[in-house]
Amino acid sequence: MTIPLRNIPDLPKDLFAGVPADVPVIDTSNYYPYPLLRDGQIPKLASGALTESEWV
């Protein structure tokens, strides 16, 4: 499942609690940073400080 990157901070912090460590979680999101598109600006991604997967 993919949700917009801008909504990731709204997910419950314990979303994966109870999921075994050996279960793969695949990040299928794509950052669309432009103001008129889905995600707007996420400063740490726009500056290159983090990759999308690190931020997620």
Secondary structure, DSSP 8 states (H G I E B T S, - for coil): ----GGGGGGS-TTTTTTS-TTS----------STTSSS---HHHHTTSS-HHHH-
